[in-house]
Amino acid sequence: AAGAAPPAPGDDGAIAYKSIPLHHWALLVAVLAVVLTCAISLSLIIRHLTNYERPEVQKYVVRILFMAPIYAVDSLLALTFVGWTPIYIDVFRDCYEAFTIYNFLKLLVILLGGEREVCEMLGRKGQMRMLMPLCWAEPWEMGAEMFYNCKYGALQYVLVKPCCAIVTFVSGAAGLYGPNSFSLARLHFYVFFFSNTSQVWAMYCLVTFYFATKEELHPFNPVLKFVIVKAVVFFCFWQGIVLELILLIGYVPDYEAYTRAEFVDAVEKWLICLEMVVISVCFHLAYPVHEFVGPAGSCSPTASAGYGTFAAAAGRGPSESPTGAEPP
């Protein structure tokens, strides 16, 4: 219009800047977080592989370290592809989550000297009560019963989680799954119940095993190692529960571009992208290379507790199972 004032310098840029939708900025932040997570995690993984002095231990460490980038990339893909696609993407993440629990348990057993040594060590300890909330139950007998109950209690999740993932994949393709629905007519409720019950029991057994062996694990700095793995699995679980409850209560507003369920899923995935940056940094603190290389490493074979008390007495290394075979 005639007589209109010319736009001030930079106004066009400011208008273009403000016109970018908020979810695009959120996606950009998620991409940067995932790139940072992968860079931090891969740097530690490469350092372990280039200082691969204890393969019988470090192979489990490397598998655990892949957890953060897998969670981050999975969440970014779920943010990028809206709808049914994230369900299929999450199948791989869920299976790797169960695989990580298996590897963490194997790592603890190897550090303690193998299954036979762990059973002998537990057999010499005083009776331990069941942890909350099962403190009323009859305690597991210290020794082989304690060890194998903890072992199989954790490993059942390795079987249940992939089975639930397969059911999710097939029922999703058939239109029977019903994500974010707790209707008894949809399979989401049953998969959710069995998967998370199995997960809670697996973590309970891992916590029980840790408390039963914490004195012997002390030289290996186990607290942070345990807390990080538990945080990734359990925190993501409860975070998802809280967001689904918010959705059910109806506190989520309607959006033009997304359904309320898709918005809640997007928020959950976006938070995981950011959280994995912190987790990847914590992995550097929990699984530093120097603990596994050289004679001074707390997890090195020449460390004072490196073979475990009973393994050293028996003349076997930590990689040996009760039968003397190499662990799987």
Backbone hydrogen bonds in HBPLUS format (Angstrom, degrees):
<---DONOR---> <-ACCEPTOR-->    atom                        ^
c    i                          cat <-CA-CA->   ^        H-A-AA   ^      H-
h    n   atom  resd res      DA  || num        DHA   H-A  angle D-A-AA Bond
n    s   type  num  typ     dist DA aas  dist angle  dist       angle   num
A0004-ALA N   A0001-ALA O   3.20 MM   3  5.65 159.3  2.24 129.8 130.3     1
A0011-ASP N   A0008-ALA O   3.00 MM   3  5.56 160.5  2.04 140.5 140.5     2
A0014-ALA N   A0010-GLY O   2.92 MM   4  6.15 152.6  2.00 147.3 155.5     3
A0015-ILE N   A0011-ASP O   2.84 MM   4  6.08 158.5  1.89 154.3 159.6     4
A0016-ALA N   A0012-ASP O   2.97 MM   4  6.20 163.4  2.00 150.0 154.4     5
A0017-TYR N   A0013-GLY O   2.85 MM   4  5.98 151.3  1.93 142.8 151.6     6
A0018-LYS N   A0014-ALA O   2.94 MM   4  6.17 158.1  1.99 149.4 154.0     7
A0019-SER N   A0015-ILE O   3.00 MM   4  6.11 132.5  2.23 140.6 153.4     8
A0024-HIS N   A0021-PRO O   3.08 MM   3  5.45 139.3  2.25 104.8 116.0     9
A0025-TRP N   A0022-LEU O   3.07 MM   3  5.19 117.7  2.48  97.6 112.4    10
A0026-ALA N   A0022-LEU O   2.95 MM   4  6.31 156.6  2.00 150.9 158.1    11
A0027-LEU N   A0023-HIS O   2.97 MM   4  6.09 150.0  2.06 134.4 142.0    12
A0028-LEU N   A0024-HIS O   2.96 MM   4  6.23 151.6  2.04 143.1 150.8    13
A0029-VAL N   A0025-TRP O   2.96 MM   4  6.27 160.6  1.99 152.9 157.3    14
A0030-ALA N   A0026-ALA O   2.97 MM   4  6.22 154.3  2.04 144.5 151.9    15
A0031-VAL N   A0027-LEU O   2.89 MM   4  6.17 154.9  1.95 149.1 155.4    16
A0032-LEU N   A0028-LEU O   3.01 MM   4  6.30 165.4  2.03 153.7 156.8    17
A0033-ALA N   A0029-VAL O   2.93 MM   4  6.14 155.0  1.99 146.7 154.1    18
A0034-VAL N   A0030-ALA O   2.90 MM   4  6.13 155.5  1.96 149.8 156.2    19
A0035-VAL N   A0031-VAL O   2.94 MM   4  6.18 162.9  1.97 154.1 158.6    20
A0036-LEU N   A0032-LEU O   2.97 MM   4  6.15 159.4  2.02 146.2 152.0    21
A0037-THR N   A0033-ALA O   2.86 MM   4  6.06 156.5  1.91 145.9 152.9    22
A0038-CYS N   A0034-VAL O   2.90 MM   4  6.11 166.8  1.92 154.1 156.9    23
A0039-ALA N   A0035-VAL O   2.96 MM   4  6.12 157.4  2.01 146.3 153.0    24
A0040-ILE N   A0036-LEU O   2.94 MM   4  6.11 167.5  1.96 153.6 156.5    25
A0041-SER N   A0037-THR O   2.89 MM   4  5.99 167.7  1.91 153.1 157.2    26
A0042-LEU N   A0038-CYS O   2.83 MM   4  5.75 164.8  1.85 146.2 151.5    27
A0043-SER N   A0039-ALA O   3.08 MM   4  6.06 148.0  2.18 138.6 146.7    28
A0044-LEU N   A0040-ILE O   3.40 MM   4  6.69 152.8  2.48 141.9 147.4    29
A0045-ILE N   A0041-SER O   2.94 MM   4  6.24 160.6  1.98 152.4 158.7    30
A0046-ILE N   A0042-LEU O   2.84 MM   4  5.90 164.3  1.86 149.0 152.8    31
A0047-ARG N   A0043-SER O   3.15 MM   4  6.27 150.1  2.24 134.8 142.8    32
A0048-HIS N   A0044-LEU O   3.00 MM   4  6.29 153.5  2.07 148.4 155.1    33
A0049-LEU N   A0045-ILE O   2.97 MM   4  6.25 156.7  2.02 148.7 155.4    34
A0050-THR N   A0046-ILE O   2.86 MM   4  6.04 147.2  1.97 147.5 156.1    35
A0051-ASN N   A0047-ARG O   3.07 MM   4  6.11 121.0  2.44 133.4 146.8    36
A0051-ASN N   A0048-HIS O   3.23 MM   3  5.09 142.4  2.38  93.4 104.3    37
A0053-GLU N   A0051-ASN O   2.88 MM   2  5.66 137.1  2.06 105.3  92.5    38
A0057-VAL N   A0054-ARG O   2.94 MM   3  5.56 154.1  2.01 119.5 127.4    39
A0058-GLN N   A0054-ARG O   2.72 MM   4  5.75 172.8  1.72 166.1 165.0    40
A0059-LYS N   A0055-PRO O   3.13 MM   4  5.45 152.6  2.21 130.3 133.5    41
A0060-TYR N   A0057-VAL O   3.13 MM   3  5.78 136.6  2.32 114.4 123.7    42
A0061-VAL N   A0057-VAL O   3.35 MM   4  6.71 152.3  2.44 140.2 148.2    43
A0062-VAL N   A0058-GLN O   2.88 MM   4  6.04 167.4  1.89 155.0 156.3    44
A0063-ARG N   A0059-LYS O   3.31 MM   4  6.40 157.3  2.36 134.5 140.3    45
A0064-ILE N   A0060-TYR O   3.06 MM   4  6.30 152.3  2.14 144.4 151.7    46
A0065-LEU N   A0061-VAL O   2.93 MM   4  6.21 153.8  2.00 152.2 159.9    47
A0066-PHE N   A0062-VAL O   3.25 MM   4  6.54 133.7  2.48 143.7 153.8    48
A0067-MET N   A0064-ILE O   3.01 MM   3  5.57 161.7  2.05 116.6 122.3    49
A0070-ILE N   A0066-PHE O   3.14 MM   4  6.18 158.0  2.19 150.8 157.5    50
A0071-TYR N   A0067-MET O   2.96 MM   4  6.13 163.2  1.99 154.3 158.8    51
A0072-ALA N   A0068-ALA O   2.93 MM   4  6.11 161.7  1.96 154.0 159.7    52
A0073-VAL N   A0069-PRO O   2.86 MM   4  5.93 173.4  1.87 152.1 153.9    53
A0074-ASP N   A0070-ILE O   2.97 MM   4  5.93 160.7  2.01 144.7 151.0    54
A0075-SER N   A0071-TYR O   3.01 MM   4  6.14 158.6  2.05 145.4 150.8    55
A0076-LEU N   A0072-ALA O   2.98 MM   4  6.24 154.4  2.04 148.9 156.3    56
A0077-LEU N   A0073-VAL O   2.95 MM   4  6.18 162.2  1.99 154.3 158.3    57
A0078-ALA N   A0074-ASP O   3.00 MM   4  6.24 152.0  2.08 144.6 152.8    58
A0079-LEU N   A0075-SER O   2.96 MM   4  6.22 140.8  2.11 140.7 151.1    59
A0079-LEU N   A0076-LEU O   3.14 MM   3  5.02 122.2  2.49  91.3 105.8    60
A0080-THR N   A0076-LEU O   2.98 MM   4  6.24 144.7  2.11 144.0 153.9    61
A0081-PHE N   A0077-LEU O   2.92 MM   4  6.10 159.3  1.96 153.0 157.4    62
A0087-ILE N   A0084-TRP O   2.99 MM   3  5.59 135.4  2.20 117.3 128.8    63
A0088-TYR N   A0085-THR O   2.99 MM   3  5.38 120.6  2.35 110.0 123.8    64
A0089-ILE N   A0085-THR O   3.02 MM   4  6.32 156.2  2.08 153.7 161.3    65
A0090-ASP N   A0086-PRO O   2.85 MM   4  5.94 155.6  1.91 147.9 153.4    66
A0091-VAL N   A0088-TYR O   3.29 MM   3  5.37 146.6  2.41  97.8 107.1    67
A0094-ASP N   A0090-ASP O   2.84 MM   4  5.99 164.0  1.87 156.5 160.2    68
A0095-CYS N   A0091-VAL O   3.09 MM   4  6.31 156.7  2.14 145.9 152.0    69
A0096-TYR N   A0092-PHE O   2.95 MM   4  6.20 155.3  2.02 149.5 156.5    70
A0097-GLU N   A0093-ARG O   2.88 MM   4  6.11 144.1  2.01 146.3 156.6    71
A0098-ALA N   A0094-ASP O   3.23 MM   4  6.55 157.4  2.28 146.5 150.2    72
A0099-PHE N   A0095-CYS O   3.01 MM   4  6.27 153.4  2.09 142.6 150.8    73
A0100-THR N   A0096-TYR O   2.83 MM   4  6.03 143.9  1.96 144.5 153.3    74
A0101-ILE N   A0097-GLU O   3.23 MM   4  6.59 153.2  2.30 146.0 151.7    75
A0102-TYR N   A0098-ALA O   3.18 MM   4  6.52 158.2  2.23 148.1 153.6    76
A0103-ASN N   A0099-PHE O   3.02 MM   4  6.31 159.6  2.06 146.7 152.0    77
A0104-PHE N   A0100-THR O   2.85 MM   4  6.07 151.5  1.93 151.0 159.0    78
A0105-LEU N   A0101-ILE O   3.06 MM   4  6.27 161.8  2.09 149.6 153.7    79
A0106-LYS N   A0102-TYR O   2.99 MM   4  6.25 161.6  2.02 150.8 156.2    80
A0107-LEU N   A0103-ASN O   2.89 MM   4  6.03 150.7  1.98 141.6 149.7    81
A0108-LEU N   A0104-PHE O   3.09 MM   4  6.40 160.0  2.13 149.9 153.6    82
A0109-VAL N   A0105-LEU O   3.05 MM   4  6.32 162.9  2.08 152.7 157.3    83
A0110-ILE N   A0106-LYS O   2.91 MM   4  6.08 162.7  1.94 152.6 157.2    84
A0111-LEU N   A0107-LEU O   2.97 MM   4  6.16 161.6  2.01 151.6 156.7    85
A0112-LEU N   A0108-LEU O   3.07 MM   4  6.27 140.4  2.23 141.0 151.4    86
A0112-LEU N   A0109-VAL O   3.19 MM   3  5.13 125.5  2.50  92.4 106.4    87
A0114-GLY N   A0109-VAL O   2.97 MM   5  5.36 160.8  2.00 151.3 145.1    88
A0113-GLY N   A0110-ILE O   3.09 MM   3  5.17 155.8  2.15 102.9 110.5    89
A0118-VAL N   A0114-GLY O   3.06 MM   4  6.28 155.1  2.12 150.8 158.3    90
A0119-CYS N   A0115-GLU O   2.97 MM   4  6.22 161.9  2.00 155.3 159.4    91
A0120-GLU N   A0116-ARG O   2.97 MM   4  6.23 162.5  2.00 153.0 157.7    92
A0121-MET N   A0117-GLU O   2.86 MM   4  5.97 158.6  1.90 146.6 153.1    93
A0122-LEU N   A0118-VAL O   2.89 MM   4  6.07 164.0  1.92 152.1 156.1    94
A0123-GLY N   A0119-CYS O   2.94 MM   4  6.05 148.9  2.04 142.2 151.2    95
A0124-ARG N   A0121-MET O   3.24 MM   3  5.45 144.7  2.37 101.5 110.8    96
A0125-LYS N   A0122-LEU O   3.10 MM   3  5.28 161.1  2.14 108.2 114.0    97
A0134-LEU N   A0131-LEU O   2.81 MM   3  5.71 138.6  1.98 140.1 141.4    98
A0137-ALA N   A0134-LEU O   2.97 MM   3  5.44 157.3  2.02 115.5 122.5    99
A0146-MET N   A0141-GLU O   3.03 MM   5  5.76 127.5  2.32 170.9 164.9   100
A0147-PHE N   A0143-GLY O   3.08 MM   4  6.32 170.6  2.09 156.8 159.6   101
A0148-TYR N   A0144-ALA O   2.88 MM   4  5.95 175.3  1.88 157.6 159.0   102
A0149-ASN N   A0145-GLU O   2.98 MM   4  5.91 152.7  2.06 144.7 152.4   103
A0150-CYS N   A0146-MET O   3.08 MM   4  6.20 159.3  2.13 146.2 151.8   104
A0151-LYS N   A0147-PHE O   2.78 MM   4  6.00 158.9  1.82 151.0 158.2   105
A0152-TYR N   A0148-TYR O   2.89 MM   4  5.85 171.9  1.90 144.6 146.8   106
A0153-GLY N   A0149-ASN O   2.89 MM   4  5.68 140.5  2.05 131.8 143.7   107
A0154-ALA N   A0150-CYS O   3.05 MM   4  6.16 146.0  2.17 140.7 147.6   108
A0155-LEU N   A0151-LYS O   2.90 MM   4  6.13 158.1  1.95 148.2 155.4   109
A0156-GLN N   A0152-TYR O   2.96 MM   4  5.84 137.4  2.14 138.5 145.2   110
A0157-TYR N   A0154-ALA O   3.34 MM   3  5.94 146.3  2.46 109.7 117.0   111
A0158-VAL N   A0155-LEU O   2.93 MM   3  5.10 132.3  2.17 101.2 114.3   112
A0159-LEU N   A0156-GLN O   3.12 MM   3  5.30 138.1  2.30  98.8 110.1   113
A0160-VAL N   A0156-GLN O   2.87 MM   4  6.15 167.8  1.88 155.3 159.0   114
A0161-LYS N   A0157-TYR O   2.97 MM   4  5.65 166.4  1.98 140.4 144.9   115
A0163-CYS N   A0159-LEU O   3.36 MM   4  6.49 157.4  2.41 144.2 150.7   116
A0164-CYS N   A0160-VAL O   2.89 MM   4  6.17 157.4  1.95 156.4 162.7   117
A0165-ALA N   A0161-LYS O   2.89 MM   4  6.13 150.1  1.98 148.2 157.5   118
A0166-ILE N   A0162-PRO O   2.89 MM   4  6.15 151.5  1.97 147.9 154.6   119
A0167-VAL N   A0163-CYS O   3.01 MM   4  6.29 160.0  2.05 148.3 153.6   120
A0168-THR N   A0164-CYS O   2.89 MM   4  6.09 156.2  1.94 145.9 152.7   121
A0169-PHE N   A0165-ALA O   2.93 MM   4  6.15 158.6  1.98 146.0 151.6   122
A0170-VAL N   A0166-ILE O   2.93 MM   4  6.16 170.8  1.94 157.0 158.5   123
A0171-SER N   A0167-VAL O   2.84 MM   4  5.81 166.2  1.85 151.5 156.1   124
A0172-GLY N   A0168-THR O   2.86 MM   4  5.72 146.0  1.97 139.2 148.7   125
A0173-ALA N   A0169-PHE O   3.20 MM   4  6.39 154.8  2.26 141.0 146.7   126
A0174-ALA N   A0170-VAL O   3.05 MM   4  6.32 141.0  2.21 141.3 152.7   127
A0175-GLY N   A0171-SER O   2.96 MM   4  5.99 108.2  2.49 133.7 149.3   128
A0176-LEU N   A0171-SER O   2.79 MM   5  4.95 156.2  1.85 153.5 152.6   129
A0175-GLY N   A0172-GLY O   3.22 MM   3  5.09 154.7  2.29  96.8 104.5   130
A0187-LEU N   A0176-LEU O   3.17 MM  11  6.32 174.2  2.18 153.1 154.6   131
A0188-HIS N   A0177-TYR O   2.96 MM  11  5.19 141.5  2.11 151.7 143.2   132
A0181-SER N   A0178-GLY O   3.24 MM   3  5.53 136.7  2.43 136.8 133.2   133
A0186-ARG N   A0183-SER O   3.04 MM   3  5.50 165.7  2.06 114.3 118.6   134
A0191-VAL N   A0187-LEU O   2.94 MM   4  6.13 170.0  1.95 166.1 168.9   135
A0192-PHE N   A0188-HIS O   2.85 MM   4  5.84 161.0  1.89 147.9 154.1   136
A0193-PHE N   A0189-PHE O   2.95 MM   4  6.11 157.0  2.00 143.9 150.1   137
A0194-PHE N   A0190-TYR O   3.00 MM   4  6.14 178.0  2.00 154.8 154.8   138
A0195-SER N   A0191-VAL O   2.92 MM   4  5.77 160.3  1.96 147.3 153.9   139
A0196-ASN N   A0192-PHE O   3.10 MM   4  5.97 163.9  2.13 142.1 147.0   140
A0197-THR N   A0193-PHE O   2.95 MM   4  5.95 151.9  2.03 146.1 154.3   141
A0198-SER N   A0194-PHE O   3.02 MM   4  6.04 159.4  2.07 142.3 148.1   142
A0199-GLN N   A0195-SER O   2.96 MM   4  6.19 149.0  2.06 139.0 148.2   143
A0200-VAL N   A0196-ASN O   2.94 MM   4  6.06 163.6  1.97 145.4 148.9   144
A0201-TRP N   A0197-THR O   3.08 MM   4  6.28 161.1  2.12 147.5 152.5   145
A0202-ALA N   A0198-SER O   2.97 MM   4  6.15 155.5  2.03 146.1 153.1   146
A0203-MET N   A0199-GLN O   2.98 MM   4  6.24 162.0  2.01 154.1 158.2   147
A0204-TYR N   A0200-VAL O   2.92 MM   4  6.11 149.6  2.01 143.9 153.0   148
A0205-CYS N   A0201-TRP O   2.97 MM   4  6.21 157.9  2.02 149.4 154.2   149
A0206-LEU N   A0202-ALA O   3.00 MM   4  6.28 152.2  2.08 145.0 152.9   150
A0207-VAL N   A0203-MET O   2.92 MM   4  6.11 160.4  1.95 148.7 153.6   151
A0208-THR N   A0204-TYR O   2.91 MM   4  6.14 157.7  1.96 147.3 153.9   152
A0209-PHE N   A0205-CYS O   2.92 MM   4  6.12 158.5  1.97 145.4 151.0   153
A0210-TYR N   A0206-LEU O   2.91 MM   4  6.17 154.6  1.98 147.1 154.3   154
A0211-PHE N   A0207-VAL O   3.00 MM   4  6.28 165.6  2.02 155.4 157.7   155
A0212-ALA N   A0208-THR O   2.98 MM   4  6.15 145.2  2.10 144.8 154.9   156
A0213-THR N   A0209-PHE O   3.14 MM   4  6.27 129.6  2.40 140.1 151.7   157
A0213-THR N   A0210-TYR O   3.13 MM   3  5.28 139.7  2.30 100.2 111.3   158
A0214-LYS N   A0210-TYR O   2.81 MM   4  5.42 102.7  2.41 149.7 166.2   159
A0217-LEU N   A0213-THR O   2.92 MM   4  6.10 146.4  2.04 153.5 164.4   160
A0218-HIS N   A0214-LYS O   3.04 MM   4  5.90 118.9  2.42 134.5 146.5   161
A0218-HIS N   A0215-GLU O   3.35 MM   3  5.25 148.3  2.45  94.8 103.7   162
A0220-PHE N   A0217-LEU O   2.89 MM   3  5.54 152.0  1.96 123.9 132.7   163
A0221-ASN N   A0218-HIS O   3.10 MM   3  5.49 160.0  2.15 124.7 123.3   164
A0226-PHE N   A0222-PRO O   2.82 MM   4  5.94 160.3  1.85 160.2 164.7   165
A0227-VAL N   A0223-VAL O   2.84 MM   4  6.03 167.1  1.85 155.9 160.0   166
A0228-ILE N   A0224-LEU O   2.99 MM   4  5.98 163.5  2.02 149.7 152.7   167
A0229-VAL N   A0225-LYS O   3.48 MM   4  6.63 170.4  2.49 141.8 144.2   168
A0230-LYS N   A0226-PHE O   2.98 MM   4  6.13 166.8  1.99 155.5 159.9   169
A0231-ALA N   A0227-VAL O   2.75 MM   4  5.82 149.9  1.84 144.0 153.0   170
A0232-VAL N   A0228-ILE O   3.02 MM   4  6.27 161.7  2.06 153.8 156.8   171
A0233-VAL N   A0229-VAL O   3.23 MM   4  6.44 171.5  2.23 152.1 153.9   172
A0234-PHE N   A0230-LYS O   2.74 MM   4  5.64 160.8  1.78 153.6 159.0   173
A0235-PHE N   A0231-ALA O   2.83 MM   4  5.04 142.4  1.97 124.1 136.6   174
A0237-PHE N   A0233-VAL O   3.28 MM   4  6.31 145.6  2.41 130.7 140.1   175
A0238-TRP N   A0234-PHE O   2.95 MM   4  6.25 167.2  1.97 157.5 158.2   176
A0239-GLN N   A0235-PHE O   2.83 MM   4  5.90 153.2  1.90 149.0 157.5   177
A0240-GLY N   A0236-CYS O   3.06 MM   4  6.16 156.6  2.12 140.7 146.0   178
A0241-ILE N   A0237-PHE O   3.04 MM   4  6.37 150.1  2.13 144.1 153.0   179
A0242-VAL N   A0238-TRP O   2.96 MM   4  6.16 165.4  1.98 151.6 153.9   180
A0243-LEU N   A0239-GLN O   3.10 MM   4  6.33 163.5  2.13 148.9 153.3   181
A0244-GLU N   A0240-GLY O   2.94 MM   4  6.11 153.5  2.01 145.9 153.3   182
A0245-LEU N   A0241-ILE O   2.93 MM   4  6.19 150.8  2.02 149.3 157.6   183
A0246-ILE N   A0242-VAL O   2.96 MM   4  6.25 153.4  2.03 147.4 154.8   184
A0247-LEU N   A0243-LEU O   3.00 MM   4  6.27 149.8  2.10 141.3 149.4   185
A0248-LEU N   A0244-GLU O   2.91 MM   4  6.20 155.8  1.97 145.8 152.0   186
A0249-ILE N   A0245-LEU O   2.85 MM   4  6.04 157.7  1.90 152.2 157.9   187
A0250-GLY N   A0246-ILE O   3.17 MM   4  6.31 139.7  2.34 136.4 146.0   188
A0251-TYR N   A0246-ILE O   3.24 MM   5  5.74 156.2  2.30 163.1 162.6   189
A0263-PHE N   A0259-THR O   2.96 MM   4  6.22 151.1  2.05 148.1 156.5   190
A0264-VAL N   A0260-ARG O   3.03 MM   4  6.29 160.3  2.07 149.5 153.5   191
A0265-ASP N   A0261-ALA O   3.01 MM   4  6.24 161.5  2.05 148.7 154.0   192
A0266-ALA N   A0262-GLU O   2.90 MM   4  6.06 153.2  1.97 142.6 150.3   193
A0267-VAL N   A0263-PHE O   2.94 MM   4  6.24 154.7  2.00 149.7 156.1   194
A0268-GLU N   A0264-VAL O   3.01 MM   4  6.26 162.0  2.04 150.7 155.3   195
A0269-LYS N   A0265-ASP O   2.97 MM   4  6.23 165.5  1.99 153.3 156.7   196
A0270-TRP N   A0266-ALA O   2.88 MM   4  6.00 156.7  1.93 147.5 154.5   197
A0271-LEU N   A0267-VAL O   2.96 MM   4  6.14 160.6  1.99 150.9 155.5   198
A0272-ILE N   A0268-GLU O   3.06 MM   4  6.32 155.2  2.12 147.0 153.9   199
A0273-CYS N   A0269-LYS O   3.02 MM   4  6.32 153.4  2.09 147.4 154.0   200
A0274-LEU N   A0270-TRP O   3.26 MM   4  6.64 154.4  2.33 147.1 152.6   201
A0275-GLU N   A0271-LEU O   2.85 MM   4  6.07 161.6  1.89 153.4 159.5   202
A0276-MET N   A0272-ILE O   2.95 MM   4  6.01 148.8  2.05 151.9 157.3   203
A0277-VAL N   A0274-LEU O   3.18 MM   3  5.63 146.9  2.29 107.7 116.6   204
A0279-ILE N   A0275-GLU O   2.99 MM   4  6.33 158.8  2.04 149.2 156.0   205
A0280-SER N   A0276-MET O   2.88 MM   4  5.91 157.0  1.93 139.5 145.0   206
A0281-VAL N   A0277-VAL O   3.18 MM   4  6.45 150.8  2.27 143.6 150.8   207
A0282-CYS N   A0278-VAL O   2.94 MM   4  6.24 157.2  2.00 149.3 156.2   208
A0283-PHE N   A0279-ILE O   2.85 MM   4  6.14 143.9  1.98 148.1 158.3   209
A0284-HIS N   A0281-VAL O   3.06 MM   3  5.25 126.2  2.36  99.0 112.5   210
A0285-LEU N   A0282-CYS O   3.02 MM   3  5.04 121.5  2.37  94.8 109.7   211
A0286-ALA N   A0282-CYS O   2.82 MM   4  6.08 148.2  1.92 149.7 159.9   212
A0287-TYR N   A0283-PHE O   2.81 MM   4  5.65 160.3  1.85 150.1 153.5   213
A0291-GLU N   A0288-PRO O   3.29 MM   3  5.88 155.2  2.35 111.9 118.2   214
A0292-PHE N   A0289-VAL O   2.87 MM   3  5.57 160.6  1.91 124.2 130.5   215
A0299-CYS N   A0291-GLU O   2.75 MM   8  5.33 148.1  1.85 147.1 155.5   216
A0297-GLY N   A0294-GLY O   3.38 MM   3  5.73 161.5  2.41 109.4 114.5   217
A0300-SER N   A0297-GLY O   3.02 MM   3  4.86 165.0  2.04 106.9 108.8   218
A0303-ALA N   A0300-SER O   3.14 MM   3  5.39 165.0  2.17 111.1 115.7   219
A0306-GLY N   A0303-ALA O   3.07 MM   3  4.74 159.6  2.11 100.2 106.5   220
A0308-GLY N   A0305-ALA O   3.12 MM   3  5.21 140.5  2.28 101.7 113.4   221
A0312-ALA N   A0308-GLY O   2.96 MM   4  6.06 162.9  1.98 156.4 160.2   222
A0313-ALA N   A0309-THR O   3.17 MM   4  6.37 154.7  2.24 139.6 146.7   223
A0314-ALA N   A0310-PHE O   3.01 MM   4  6.13 141.7  2.16 137.4 147.1   224
A0315-GLY N   A0311-ALA O   2.97 MM   4  6.09 114.2  2.42 135.6 151.8   225
A0316-ARG N   A0311-ALA O   3.00 MM   5  5.25 155.4  2.06 153.8 153.0   226
A0315-GLY N   A0312-ALA O   3.15 MM   3  5.03 147.3  2.26  95.1 105.0   227
A0320-GLU N   A0317-GLY O   3.18 MM   3  5.77 169.2  2.19 119.4 122.5   228
A0321-SER N   A0325-ALA O   3.32 MM   4  5.61 156.2  2.38 147.9 154.9   229
A0324-GLY N   A0321-SER O   2.80 MM   3  4.99 157.3  1.85 112.6 120.4   230
